[in-house]
């Protein structure tokens, strides 16, 4: 997918945003990291991703300590990351291992190192204390690499605060006003339920014996047919979500209905920009390339041409103000987003050893 044109993030000085650090963020698709390194910014920190000679993926600080060049724009030489400016090389431990200049003395310099795990076809990065990184905390998205599922996917860089994007997935009612092909009574008239389970937040939408949206109805070959619909969203802190679209004939047990699982991972680049990694799966028409192409195009259009512009413009109109300071109205579909925001702020306060503000009190 072609990323939209955005200005490069301006880094320098203390971070402008407040982030949860002791957690797993999605750094990107694992197969996007090949022989060439990748230059990224996560949580306002420059990061270089690269693979060593054995193919193991590493994440190190992306700013060379010599003249501050972007290491992710360099190349890998003998398993080490070579700076594109003066050729110093750094290994996966962050240590400088080669100096190409006269004298050849290797500087006692070390880059920051970020735990990086390759799982479910994704690269997961831990931006906090390395000794607290626990791979067991990575959410289960095994369906992404399960051959029983055909998966379409993408990655883009979006303008807007990452929590606005989480809000968008947790509140399905926006579909009736943002996505013409997804309009359905299920999103505004169906039963809604929101709850918290430990450090996850759930949203559920149920509409029985009604028609699906034209877009999904056409995809499933059920336009105008009565269906039971279930929408299940699970939010994992700080911003990794799974959305299950479930539909079947009236009265069919939910577990036997057609399932369209999706991933929506939002990794903050800066307070104004977000890395958006998404995927949707299906367990039918597995070898139909035309079906996959049409599904890919429809989802790219929905995310890039419908979701992202309205979130971008909302973010711009906030003009850097805190979400709560703007005293937002709370509607019936906001139960999931509000819970996620409050839980995230409590987790950040706990990590920083401070008490949450009044609006961050228990849900």
C-alpha positions as CSV (number, residue, x, y, z in Angstrom):
1,X,0.0,0.0,0.0
2,X,1.3,3.5,-0.8
3,X,1.7,5.6,2.3
4,X,0.1,9.0,2.2
5,X,2.5,12.0,1.8
6,X,3.1,13.4,5.3
7,X,5.8,15.7,6.5
8,X,8.7,14.1,8.4
9,X,8.3,14.1,12.2
10,X,10.2,16.9,13.9
11,X,12.2,15.3,16.7
12,X,14.1,17.1,19.3
13,X,13.8,18.2,22.9
14,X,11.6,16.3,25.4
15,X,8.7,14.1,23.9
16,X,5.5,16.0,23.3
17,X,3.3,13.0,24.0
18,X,2.9,10.7,26.9
19,X,3.1,7.0,26.1
20,X,2.8,3.5,27.7
21,X,6.2,2.0,27.2
22,X,6.2,-1.4,29.0
23,X,4.1,-3.0,26.3
24,X,4.2,-4.4,22.8
25,X,3.6,-2.3,19.8
26,X,3.4,-3.5,16.2
27,X,6.5,-2.3,14.3
28,X,5.4,-3.6,11.0
29,X,5.0,-6.7,8.8
30,X,7.9,-9.2,9.3
31,X,8.3,-9.9,5.6
32,X,8.7,-6.2,4.9
33,X,12.0,-6.3,6.7
34,X,14.4,-8.0,4.2
35,X,18.1,-7.3,3.4
36,X,17.6,-3.6,3.6
37,X,17.1,-1.9,7.0
38,X,14.1,0.2,7.7
39,X,14.0,3.7,9.2
40,X,11.2,4.4,11.6
41,X,10.0,6.6,14.5
42,X,8.1,5.1,17.3
43,X,6.9,7.1,20.3
44,X,9.0,10.0,19.0
45,X,12.2,7.9,19.2
46,X,14.2,7.1,16.0
47,X,14.5,3.3,15.5
48,X,16.4,1.3,12.9
49,X,15.2,-2.2,12.1
50,X,17.5,-4.7,10.4
51,X,18.3,-8.4,10.0
52,X,21.7,-9.9,10.8
53,X,23.4,-12.6,8.8
54,X,21.3,-15.3,10.4
55,X,18.1,-13.5,9.5
56,X,17.3,-12.5,13.1
57,X,15.5,-9.2,13.3
58,X,16.8,-6.4,15.5
59,X,15.7,-3.0,16.6
60,X,18.2,-0.4,17.7
61,X,18.3,3.4,18.1
62,X,18.1,5.0,14.7
63,X,20.4,8.0,15.3
64,X,24.1,7.5,14.8
65,X,26.1,8.8,17.8
66,X,28.7,10.3,15.4
67,X,26.9,12.9,13.4
68,X,23.3,11.8,14.1
69,X,22.6,10.3,10.7
70,X,19.6,8.0,10.2
71,X,21.0,4.5,10.6
72,X,17.8,2.9,9.1
73,X,18.8,4.5,5.8
74,X,22.1,2.6,5.7
75,X,22.8,-1.0,4.8
76,X,23.7,-4.2,6.4
77,X,27.3,-5.3,6.0
78,X,28.5,-8.7,7.4
79,X,25.5,-8.8,9.7
80,X,26.0,-5.3,11.1
81,X,24.2,-2.0,10.4
82,X,26.4,0.5,8.6
83,X,25.8,4.2,8.9
84,X,25.0,5.8,5.5
85,X,27.0,8.9,6.4
86,X,30.5,7.8,7.6
87,X,30.3,4.0,7.7
88,X,30.4,3.1,11.4
89,X,28.8,-0.3,11.9
90,X,26.6,-1.5,14.8
91,X,25.5,-5.0,15.7
92,X,22.2,-6.2,17.1
93,X,23.4,-5.5,20.7
94,X,23.8,-1.9,19.8
95,X,27.6,-2.0,20.0
96,X,29.8,-0.3,17.5
97,X,31.8,-3.1,15.9
98,X,33.7,-1.4,13.0
99,X,35.3,1.9,12.2
100,X,36.4,2.3,8.5
101,X,38.5,5.4,9.1
102,X,42.3,5.7,9.6
103,X,43.5,4.2,12.8
104,X,40.4,1.9,12.9
105,X,39.8,2.3,16.7
106,X,36.3,1.1,17.4
107,X,34.5,3.8,19.5
108,X,33.0,2.6,22.8
109,X,29.6,3.6,21.7
110,X,26.4,1.8,22.2
111,X,22.9,2.4,20.7
112,X,19.7,1.9,22.5
113,X,18.3,-1.6,21.9
114,X,14.6,-2.5,21.9
115,X,13.3,-6.1,22.4
116,X,11.8,-7.2,19.1
117,X,9.7,-10.4,18.6
118,X,8.7,-11.9,15.3
119,X,5.2,-13.5,15.7
120,X,2.1,-14.0,13.7
121,X,3.8,-12.5,10.7
122,X,4.4,-9.3,12.6
123,X,7.3,-7.5,14.2
124,X,6.5,-6.6,17.8
125,X,8.6,-4.0,19.5
126,X,8.9,-3.2,23.3
127,X,9.8,0.5,23.8
128,X,10.2,0.3,27.6
129,X,12.5,-1.4,30.1
130,X,14.0,-4.4,28.3
131,X,14.1,-6.6,31.4
132,X,10.3,-6.3,31.6
133,X,9.6,-7.5,28.0
134,X,7.5,-10.6,28.2
135,X,6.6,-12.2,24.8
136,X,3.8,-14.0,26.6
137,X,2.0,-10.7,26.6
138,X,1.8,-10.5,22.8
139,X,-1.9,-10.8,21.8
140,X,-2.8,-13.9,19.8
141,X,-3.2,-13.2,16.1
142,X,-2.3,-16.7,14.9
143,X,-4.9,-16.6,12.2
144,X,-2.7,-14.1,10.3
145,X,-0.4,-17.0,9.3
146,X,-2.8,-19.9,9.4
147,X,-3.3,-21.4,5.9
148,X,-7.0,-21.9,6.8
149,X,-7.4,-18.2,6.3
150,X,-6.9,-16.0,3.2
151,X,-5.6,-12.6,4.5
152,X,-5.5,-9.2,2.9
153,X,-3.4,-6.6,4.7
154,X,-1.7,-3.2,4.6
155,X,0.4,-0.7,6.5
156,X,0.2,3.1,6.2
157,X,1.3,6.2,8.0
158,X,-1.7,8.3,9.1
159,X,-2.1,11.8,10.4
160,X,-3.8,12.0,13.8
161,X,-3.3,10.8,17.3
162,X,-3.3,7.1,17.7
163,X,-6.1,7.0,20.3
164,X,-8.5,8.6,17.9
165,X,-7.9,5.6,15.6
166,X,-8.6,3.2,18.5
167,X,-11.8,5.1,19.2
168,X,-12.8,4.6,15.6
169,X,-12.7,0.8,15.8
170,X,-14.3,0.5,19.2
171,X,-17.3,2.6,18.0
172,X,-18.8,0.8,15.1
173,X,-21.7,3.3,14.7
174,X,-19.4,5.5,12.7
175,X,-19.8,3.1,9.8
176,X,-23.3,4.4,9.0
177,X,-21.9,7.9,8.4
178,X,-18.4,7.4,7.1
179,X,-18.6,4.2,5.0
180,X,-21.5,4.2,2.4
181,X,-21.0,0.5,1.6
182,X,-21.3,-0.5,5.2
183,X,-24.5,1.2,6.3
184,X,-26.6,-1.2,8.3
185,X,-29.1,-0.9,11.2
186,X,-26.9,-3.2,13.2
187,X,-24.4,-0.4,13.9
188,X,-26.9,2.2,15.3
189,X,-30.0,0.2,16.3
190,X,-28.4,-3.1,17.5
191,X,-27.8,-4.0,21.1
192,X,-24.5,-2.7,22.4
193,X,-22.4,-3.8,25.3
194,X,-19.1,-2.6,26.6
195,X,-16.9,-4.0,29.4
196,X,-13.4,-4.3,30.7
197,X,-11.7,-7.6,31.5
198,X,-8.4,-7.1,33.3
199,X,-6.3,-4.9,31.0
200,X,-8.5,-5.4,27.9
201,X,-11.6,-3.6,26.8
202,X,-14.5,-5.2,24.8
203,X,-17.2,-3.8,22.7
204,X,-20.1,-6.0,21.3
205,X,-22.8,-5.2,18.8
206,X,-25.7,-7.6,18.2
207,X,-28.5,-7.3,15.6
208,X,-30.6,-10.4,15.0
209,X,-32.8,-11.2,11.9
210,X,-31.9,-8.1,9.8
211,X,-30.2,-7.4,6.5
212,X,-26.4,-6.7,6.3
213,X,-24.8,-3.7,4.7
214,X,-24.7,-3.8,0.9
215,X,-20.9,-4.1,0.9
216,X,-20.6,-7.1,3.3
217,X,-23.8,-8.6,2.0
218,X,-22.3,-8.6,-1.5
219,X,-19.0,-10.1,-0.3
220,X,-20.9,-12.9,1.4
221,X,-23.5,-13.4,-1.3
222,X,-26.3,-12.5,1.0
223,X,-27.7,-9.2,-0.2
224,X,-31.2,-8.7,1.2
225,X,-31.2,-12.0,3.1
226,X,-32.1,-12.0,6.8
227,X,-29.0,-12.5,9.0
228,X,-27.9,-12.5,12.6
229,X,-25.0,-10.1,13.1
230,X,-22.4,-10.0,15.9
231,X,-19.6,-7.4,16.0
232,X,-16.9,-8.2,18.6
233,X,-14.0,-5.8,19.3
234,X,-11.2,-6.4,21.7
235,X,-8.7,-3.7,22.6
236,X,-5.3,-4.6,24.0
237,X,-3.3,-1.7,25.5
238,X,-2.1,0.5,24.2
239,X,-3.7,0.3,20.7
240,X,-3.9,-3.2,19.2
241,X,-7.4,-4.3,18.4
242,X,-9.2,-7.3,17.0
243,X,-12.5,-6.9,15.3
244,X,-14.6,-10.0,14.5
245,X,-17.4,-9.5,12.0
246,X,-19.8,-12.4,12.4
247,X,-22.9,-13.2,10.4
248,X,-25.2,-16.1,9.7
249,X,-28.8,-17.2,9.1
250,X,-31.2,-16.3,11.9
251,X,-30.9,-18.8,14.8
252,X,-27.6,-20.2,13.8
253,X,-25.2,-20.6,16.7
254,X,-22.7,-17.8,16.8
255,X,-19.7,-20.2,16.6
256,X,-21.0,-21.6,13.3
257,X,-21.6,-18.3,11.6
258,X,-19.2,-16.8,9.0
259,X,-16.3,-15.0,10.7
260,X,-14.3,-12.2,9.2
261,X,-11.5,-11.5,11.7
262,X,-9.5,-8.3,11.5
263,X,-6.4,-6.7,13.0
264,X,-6.0,-3.0,13.6
265,X,-2.7,-2.0,15.2
266,X,-2.0,1.7,15.9
267,X,1.6,2.5,16.9
268,X,2.2,6.2,17.7
269,X,5.0,7.9,15.7
270,X,4.4,11.3,17.2
271,X,1.4,12.9,18.9
272,X,0.3,13.9,15.4
273,X,1.1,10.8,13.3
274,X,0.4,7.1,13.6
275,X,1.6,3.9,12.0
276,X,-1.5,1.9,11.1
277,X,-1.1,-1.9,10.4
278,X,-4.2,-3.7,9.4
279,X,-5.4,-7.1,8.1
280,X,-8.7,-8.9,7.4
281,X,-9.1,-12.7,6.9
282,X,-11.7,-15.0,5.5
283,X,-12.0,-18.8,5.5
284,X,-13.7,-19.2,2.1
285,X,-12.6,-18.6,-1.5
286,X,-9.1,-19.2,-0.3
287,X,-7.5,-19.5,-3.8
288,X,-9.6,-16.8,-5.5
289,X,-7.0,-14.1,-6.3
290,X,-9.7,-11.8,-7.9
291,X,-11.7,-12.0,-4.7
292,X,-8.7,-11.0,-2.6
293,X,-7.9,-8.1,-5.0
294,X,-11.4,-6.7,-4.7
295,X,-11.4,-7.2,-0.9
296,X,-8.0,-5.4,-0.7
297,X,-9.2,-2.5,-2.8
298,X,-12.4,-2.1,-0.8
299,X,-10.6,-2.1,2.6
300,X,-7.9,0.3,1.4
301,X,-10.6,2.6,0.2
302,X,-12.5,2.4,3.5
303,X,-9.4,3.0,5.7
304,X,-7.5,5.5,3.6
305,X,-10.3,7.4,1.8
306,X,-13.0,7.3,4.4
307,X,-11.6,6.7,8.0
308,X,-8.3,8.5,7.8
309,X,-9.5,11.9,6.4
310,X,-12.2,12.4,9.0
311,X,-9.8,11.4,11.8
312,X,-7.1,13.6,10.4
313,X,-9.4,16.6,10.2
314,X,-10.8,15.9,13.7
315,X,-7.2,15.8,15.0
316,X,-6.4,19.1,13.3
317,X,-9.4,20.8,14.8
318,X,-8.3,19.7,18.3
319,X,-5.2,22.0,17.7
320,X,-3.1,20.0,20.1
321,X,-5.6,20.2,23.0
322,X,-6.0,17.3,25.4
323,X,-9.0,15.1,24.6
324,X,-10.5,15.6,28.0
325,X,-9.8,19.3,28.2
326,X,-12.1,19.7,25.2
327,X,-15.0,18.3,27.3
328,X,-16.2,15.8,24.7
329,X,-19.8,14.7,24.5
330,X,-20.3,11.0,25.3
331,X,-22.8,9.1,23.2
332,X,-24.2,5.6,23.5
333,X,-21.5,4.1,21.2
334,X,-18.6,5.6,23.1
335,X,-18.5,3.0,25.9
336,X,-15.6,1.1,24.5
337,X,-13.5,4.1,23.6
338,X,-14.0,5.8,26.9
339,X,-13.1,2.7,28.8
340,X,-9.9,2.2,26.7
341,X,-8.8,5.8,27.2
342,X,-9.3,5.7,31.0
343,X,-7.6,2.3,31.3
344,X,-4.7,3.4,29.2
345,X,-4.2,6.5,31.4
346,X,-4.3,4.4,34.5
347,X,-1.7,2.1,33.1
348,X,0.5,5.0,32.1
349,X,0.1,6.6,35.6
350,X,1.0,3.3,37.2
351,X,4.1,2.9,35.0
352,X,5.2,6.5,35.9
353,X,4.4,6.0,39.6
354,X,1.8,8.8,39.6
355,X,-1.8,9.1,40.4
356,X,-4.3,9.3,37.5
357,X,-6.2,12.6,37.0
358,X,-9.9,12.8,38.1
359,X,-11.2,12.0,34.6
360,X,-9.0,8.8,34.6
361,X,-10.7,7.3,37.6
362,X,-12.0,3.8,37.5
363,X,-14.7,3.1,34.9
